[in-house]
Amino acid sequence: MAAATTPAPAMALPEGAAQFKLVLIGEGGVGKTTFVKRVLTGDYTKHYDATIGAEMRQLPFYTNRGPIVFNVWDTAGQEKYAGLRDGYYLKAQACIIMFDLTARGSYLMVPEWHKRISRIAADIPTVLVGNKVDVKERMVKARQIRYHRRVGIPYFDISAKTNYNAVRPFLKIACILARDESLRFTEAPVLLPAEFQLNEEQKRALEADRVAADAAPLPEGDDFD
């Protein structure tokens, strides 16, 4: 099957913006396409259509150091499209690895996805994200998410459905690329109101769980011990 690449819709990019190729990888069905569309247009898609090959969308951000654009390559997660992936990883300058907090298997595959991108584009800024933190019946608990600590990459809980932490992975990558942790987005993307929001108490609880999990000693063995 020929590789399929869907370009971003025509849009006016910020004048003089620095551009970076960012690949978004992870198992099929974890929410990669929904996440990108949410940040780009504010739309939230409930149904799942598998990405074939890759779709490229341009996400502009305005920062206190000037505008930047992430050319986001949303790649297919299904194994039957594995032969198409390496070409999309070439010349990548940043990476987001996504798994689904309601699907344990998608987290168990994170080391494999990290290995795949590292083989083609070594030492690029990489962030791990766990999607669907809004779902109460999560199968991957905060204390079980330790891979990022083992390999030294940032991690964020996110929710494409509620907009929770939607732009934090991009901000972190921008800080790493700029080598400036004081970099900030000066204009937030315009997101449509979410169907429901996590309240402040829920957000504090999630953040407290994450802080406690990251402060706990790393045990031997896999992340589900």
C-alpha positions as CSV (number, residue, x, y, z in Angstrom):
1,M,0.0,0.0,0.0
2,A,1.3,3.4,-0.9
3,A,2.1,5.7,2.0
4,A,-0.6,8.3,2.6
5,T,0.3,11.8,3.8
6,T,-2.5,14.3,4.3
7,P,-1.1,17.9,4.4
8,A,-2.4,20.5,6.8
9,P,-5.1,22.8,5.5
10,A,-3.8,26.1,4.1
11,M,-3.2,28.5,6.9
12,A,-1.3,31.7,7.4
13,L,1.8,31.0,9.5
14,P,3.4,33.6,11.7
15,E,6.0,35.7,9.8
16,G,9.5,34.7,10.6
17,A,8.5,31.7,12.7
18,A,11.1,29.0,13.4
19,Q,9.7,25.6,12.2
20,F,10.4,22.2,13.7
21,K,9.4,18.7,12.6
22,L,7.7,16.9,15.4
23,V,6.6,13.3,15.1
24,L,3.6,12.0,17.2
25,I,3.8,8.3,17.8
26,G,2.2,5.5,19.8
27,E,-0.2,2.6,19.4
28,G,-3.4,2.9,17.3
29,G,-6.4,4.2,19.0
30,V,-4.6,6.1,21.8
31,G,-5.9,9.5,20.6
32,K,-3.1,11.0,18.6
33,T,-5.2,12.4,15.8
34,T,-7.9,13.7,18.2
35,F,-5.2,15.4,20.3
36,V,-3.7,17.2,17.3
37,K,-7.1,18.3,15.9
38,R,-8.1,19.5,19.4
39,V,-5.0,21.8,19.7
40,L,-5.2,22.9,16.0
41,T,-9.0,23.6,15.6
42,G,-10.6,23.0,18.9
43,D,-12.6,20.2,17.5
44,Y,-13.0,16.9,19.5
45,T,-13.7,13.8,17.5
46,K,-15.5,11.0,19.3
47,H,-15.2,8.2,16.6
48,Y,-11.9,6.5,15.7
49,D,-10.6,6.4,12.1
50,A,-7.2,4.8,11.8
51,T,-4.4,7.0,10.3
52,I,-2.9,5.4,7.2
53,G,0.7,6.4,6.8
54,A,0.8,9.9,8.3
55,E,-1.0,13.2,8.5
56,M,1.0,16.4,8.8
57,R,-0.5,19.5,10.4
58,Q,1.1,22.8,11.3
59,L,0.6,24.0,14.8
60,P,1.7,27.7,15.4
61,F,2.5,29.0,18.8
62,Y,3.5,32.5,19.9
63,T,6.2,32.7,22.6
64,N,8.1,35.3,24.5
65,R,11.0,34.6,22.2
66,G,9.0,34.8,19.0
67,P,6.6,32.6,17.0
68,I,7.3,28.9,16.4
69,V,5.6,26.3,14.3
70,F,5.5,22.6,14.9
71,N,5.1,20.6,11.8
72,V,3.4,17.7,13.5
73,W,3.6,14.3,11.7
74,D,0.8,12.2,13.2
75,T,1.9,8.7,12.3
76,A,-0.1,5.4,12.0
77,G,0.0,3.2,15.1
78,Q,-1.2,-0.1,13.6
79,E,1.4,-2.7,13.1
80,K,0.3,-3.3,9.5
81,Y,1.6,0.1,8.6
82,A,5.0,-0.4,10.4
83,G,6.8,-0.4,7.1
84,L,5.8,3.2,6.4
85,R,7.0,4.7,9.6
86,D,10.8,5.0,9.3
87,G,10.5,7.4,6.4
88,Y,8.3,9.8,8.4
89,Y,10.8,9.8,11.3
90,L,13.7,11.0,9.2
91,K,14.9,14.5,10.1
92,A,12.5,14.7,13.1
93,Q,13.5,17.4,15.6
94,A,11.2,16.5,18.4
95,C,8.8,13.7,19.4
96,I,5.7,13.1,21.5
97,I,5.0,9.4,22.5
98,M,1.4,8.9,23.5
99,F,-0.3,6.0,25.3
100,D,-3.8,5.5,26.6
101,L,-4.3,5.5,30.3
102,T,-7.3,3.2,29.9
103,A,-5.3,0.6,27.9
104,R,-2.4,-1.1,29.8
105,G,-1.1,-2.6,26.6
106,S,-0.5,0.8,25.0
107,Y,1.8,1.7,27.9
108,L,3.7,-1.5,27.8
109,M,4.6,-0.7,24.2
110,V,6.1,2.7,25.1
111,P,9.7,1.4,25.3
112,E,9.3,-0.1,21.9
113,W,8.1,3.2,20.4
114,H,10.9,5.0,22.1
115,K,13.4,2.6,20.7
116,R,12.0,3.0,17.2
117,I,12.3,6.8,17.1
118,S,15.7,6.7,18.8
119,R,17.0,4.4,16.1
120,I,16.1,6.9,13.3
121,A,16.4,10.3,15.2
122,A,18.6,9.9,18.2
123,D,18.8,12.4,21.0
124,I,15.9,14.6,19.9
125,P,13.6,16.3,22.6
126,T,11.0,13.7,23.5
127,V,8.0,13.9,25.8
128,L,5.8,11.0,27.0
129,V,2.1,11.7,27.5
130,G,-0.7,9.6,28.9
131,N,-4.1,10.4,27.3
132,K,-7.6,10.1,28.6
133,V,-6.8,11.1,32.2
134,D,-10.4,12.2,32.4
135,V,-11.6,8.6,32.4
136,K,-12.3,7.3,35.9
137,E,-11.7,3.7,35.0
138,R,-8.0,4.2,34.2
139,M,-5.9,1.0,33.9
140,V,-2.5,2.7,34.3
141,K,-2.1,4.3,37.6
142,A,0.2,7.2,38.3
143,R,2.6,5.1,40.4
144,Q,2.9,2.7,37.5
145,I,4.1,5.3,35.0
146,R,7.9,5.2,35.5
147,Y,9.4,4.7,32.1
148,H,10.0,8.4,31.6
149,R,12.0,8.4,34.8
150,R,14.1,5.4,33.7
151,V,15.1,7.1,30.5
152,G,15.1,10.8,31.6
153,I,12.3,12.3,29.5
154,P,9.4,14.5,30.7
155,Y,5.9,13.1,31.2
156,F,2.4,14.7,31.3
157,D,-1.1,13.4,31.9
158,I,-3.4,14.9,29.2
159,S,-7.0,14.8,28.1
160,A,-7.8,15.6,24.6
161,K,-11.5,15.5,25.6
162,T,-11.3,18.1,28.4
163,N,-8.3,20.1,27.1
164,Y,-6.4,19.2,30.3
165,N,-2.6,19.9,29.7
166,A,-3.3,20.1,26.0
167,V,-0.4,22.4,25.2
168,R,2.1,21.5,28.0
169,P,3.9,18.9,25.9
170,F,4.5,21.4,23.1
171,L,5.6,24.1,25.6
172,K,8.1,21.7,27.2
173,I,9.6,20.7,23.8
174,A,9.8,24.4,22.9
175,C,11.7,25.1,26.1
176,I,14.1,22.2,25.3
177,L,14.7,23.3,21.8
178,A,15.3,26.9,22.9
179,R,17.4,25.8,25.8
180,D,15.4,28.2,27.9
181,E,13.1,27.0,30.7
182,S,11.7,30.5,31.0
183,L,10.1,30.3,27.6
184,R,6.4,30.8,27.7
185,F,3.5,30.8,25.2
186,T,2.2,34.3,25.1
187,E,-1.0,33.4,23.2
188,A,-2.9,30.2,23.9
189,P,-4.5,28.3,21.0
190,V,-8.2,29.0,20.8
191,L,-9.9,25.8,21.9
192,L,-13.6,25.2,21.7
193,P,-15.2,24.6,25.1
194,A,-14.9,21.0,26.2
195,E,-18.0,18.9,26.8
196,F,-17.0,18.8,30.4
197,Q,-14.1,20.1,32.4
198,L,-12.0,18.7,35.2
199,N,-12.7,20.8,38.2
200,E,-10.0,22.3,40.3
201,E,-10.2,19.6,42.9
202,Q,-9.7,16.9,40.3
203,K,-6.8,18.7,38.8
204,R,-5.1,19.1,42.2
205,A,-5.6,15.4,42.9
206,L,-4.1,14.5,39.6
207,E,-1.1,16.7,40.1
208,A,-0.6,15.5,43.7
209,D,-0.7,11.9,42.4
210,R,1.9,12.7,39.8
211,V,4.2,14.5,42.2
212,A,4.0,11.6,44.7
213,A,4.6,9.0,41.9
214,D,7.7,10.9,40.6
215,A,9.1,11.3,44.1
216,A,8.8,7.5,44.9
217,P,12.0,5.4,44.6
218,L,12.3,3.6,41.3
219,P,11.8,-0.1,42.0
220,E,13.5,-2.9,40.1
221,G,11.6,-4.7,37.5
222,D,8.9,-3.5,35.1
223,D,6.5,-0.6,35.7
224,F,3.7,-2.8,36.8
225,D,5.4,-4.4,39.8
